[in-house]
Amino acid sequence: MFPQVLDIVWDYLESRVEFIEAPIEEIYLEKYKQLIIERITNAIEPDTEAGEPRLLPIIERFRPVGSTSEVLFRTVRPCHGTTKSHVSHVVEHSKWEHTVAYYLEKSPRVVSYVKNDHLDFVIPYELYGTRQNYLPDYLVRLRRGDGSELQLILEVKGFETEPDRAKQVAADRWVRAVNHHGAFGRWQLAVCKDPHRLTHQLSALVS
């Protein structure tokens, strides 16, 4: 495998890394080396055509499915009542998230939604060699044009950072794994960068 991996690494360095007033040897510094390892590793997919099994989720044995009925907590943050969420209020962590909740309430495409607060819905990922947990902002059930439903992981994001990119890669893999499993409905990931265009974004997803 070493010659194949070496070719992949050299291809990555030549096509994806730009050195500005720095020698190539600095790429071996831990913070750069670990980032390259994570990006290449995350891009590796099973070769299903050669008979390798598809990417599948690891199901928690004693709690395979979570429920919004288990959410119960107190907060001192501002809250807003809901009608389409099984949780009575949305906690306001930012003005953008509050605006998103407003449009989720108004959208005819939204069957129900929930702010991912005290749900224990996390997606694991690695960043700089350390295991982290990604908590998406919202989970949304959308009605498609054919009457079927789409389960949406909705992230509200403005400026994108390196941790944000790592989270999105992990979420993409999670979605593919769950969809391959097939027992939890159809899932998709969406990033909302402009809450005022959310209604159009949701319509495009289910059209």
N, C-alpha and C positions, 0 to 999 in steps of 0.2 A: 504493500500500500504506500510505502514511503515515496517512491517516484511520482505517484499520482498526486499525493498531498503536496509535494514540493512544487509540482507544476501549478497546482491550484493557488498556492501561496504566492508564487512569482507572478502569476496572472493577476492576482488581486493587487499586489504592490504596483504593478505596471499600469493597471487600468483604474484603480480606485484611490490611490494615495498620491498626493501632491506634496513634494518636499520643497519648502521655501526656506532657503538659507540654513539648511540642516543636512548633515550627512545621513545616508541611508542606514547606517549602523544604529542611529537613535531609535529606529523602529523596534529595536529589541528591548527598549525600556519597558518595564512591567505594564504601565498604564496603556501603552500602545499595543504591545504584544497580546495582552489579554483581550483587548477589544477586537483585534483581528481574529483571534481564535474563536470568540463568541459569534462574530458575524459569519464566519465560514461554517462553523458547526450548525448554527441555526438554519443555514441555507441547504443543508444536506437533507434530502428526502428519500424515503424508501424507494427502491427500484421495483415497482409493482409489476412491470412488464417481465422482469426476470424472476417473478414469483415471490418477492419479498412482501410481507404483510403490510397493509396500509397503516398509516399513522393513526393510532387509536387512543382515546383518553384512558387515564387510570381512574377507575370509579372507586370512590370511597365506599368501603364494604358496609359499614353500619349506618351510613347516611348518604345514600346515593343521590337523593333529591332534596333540595332545600325548599323552604316555603316562607312566603311573606307573613304567614300567620304566626311565625315565631319571633317577629320583630316587636320589641317592646323596650323603650328606653326614654330617658329624660334628657333635655338639653336646655342650655341657656341661650342658644343661638336663635335668631329670628326664624319663624316657621310660617308656612303657607298651607292652607287646607287644600285637599285634593278631592276629585270626584272619580278619576280614572285610575287611581292607585289604590291597591289593597292596604297600603299604609296611610293613615289618616292625614299626615302632614309631610311636606317636603322641607327638610332643614336647609336653610340658605347658607351655603359655604362661600358663594360668590354671586355677584350680580348676573354673571353670564349663566350660571347654573339655574338661577331663579327664572331668567328669561326662557331658557330651554324648557323648564317645567311648564311655564305658561303656554308655550306653543304645543307641547305634548298634550295638554288638556284640551286645546282648541282643535287639534288635527283630527279630521274624520277617519284618517288611516290608523290611528292609534286605538287599539282595543283596550290595553292597560299598560301601565308602566310603573316603575318603582325606582326611587333614588337608592343607589347602592350604599346604604348607610346601616351598619349593624346587621347586614345580611350574611356576612361571612363568605361572600362571593369574591374569590381572589384567583388570579392567574399567576402562577409562579414563573419567574424568569431570573436570568443571571446578568449581572452588570459588574464589570471589572473583577470577575471571579467570585462575587458574593451573591448568594441567593437572596432574592427580593420577592415581594408580593405586590402585584399590580391590582388595584381596586378600580375598575371602570366606574364612570359616573352614574350611568343609568342602564337599566334593563327594560326593553320595550317590546311589547307584542304588537305587530303590525298586521293589518288585514290586506292581503294581496288582491289584485283584480279578479283572480279566479276563485276567491273565497277562502283560500288556504291562508295559513298564518306564518309569519316570519319572526323569529326571535332575534332581536337586535341588541348588540352591545354598543351603547352610544357613549362616546367620549367627547367631552367639551374641551377644546384646546385652542389656545391662541398661538403663542410662540413655541416652536418645537425645539426640544433639547435632545441631547444624546440619550438620557434615560427615557424620554418619550418614545424615541425610535425603538429602543429595546423592548419597551412595553408593547408597542404595536406589533413587532415581530412575534412576540410570545402569544399575543391575542390572536393573530392570524393563524398560528399553528394550532392553538386551542380550538378555534372555530373549525378548521379542516378536520381535526381529530374527531370532534363531536359530530360533525356532519357525516363522516365515514362510519361512525358507530350507528347512527340512524334511529336510535330509540328516544331521542330528546328533541325531535322536530328539526326544522331547518334554521340554522343560525347564520348571522352575518355581523361583521364589525363595521362601524361607521364613525368617522371623526367629524364633529361639528365645529367648524372654525368661524362661523357667523350665525349666531342664534336666530337672527332675523330672517335667514334663508332656510331655516330648518324645515318648514312646511314643504318647500319645493324639494329639498333633499330627500325627505321621507317619501314623497310622491314618486320620485325617480327610482327609489329602491323597490317599490312594490308594483310599478307599472308593468 
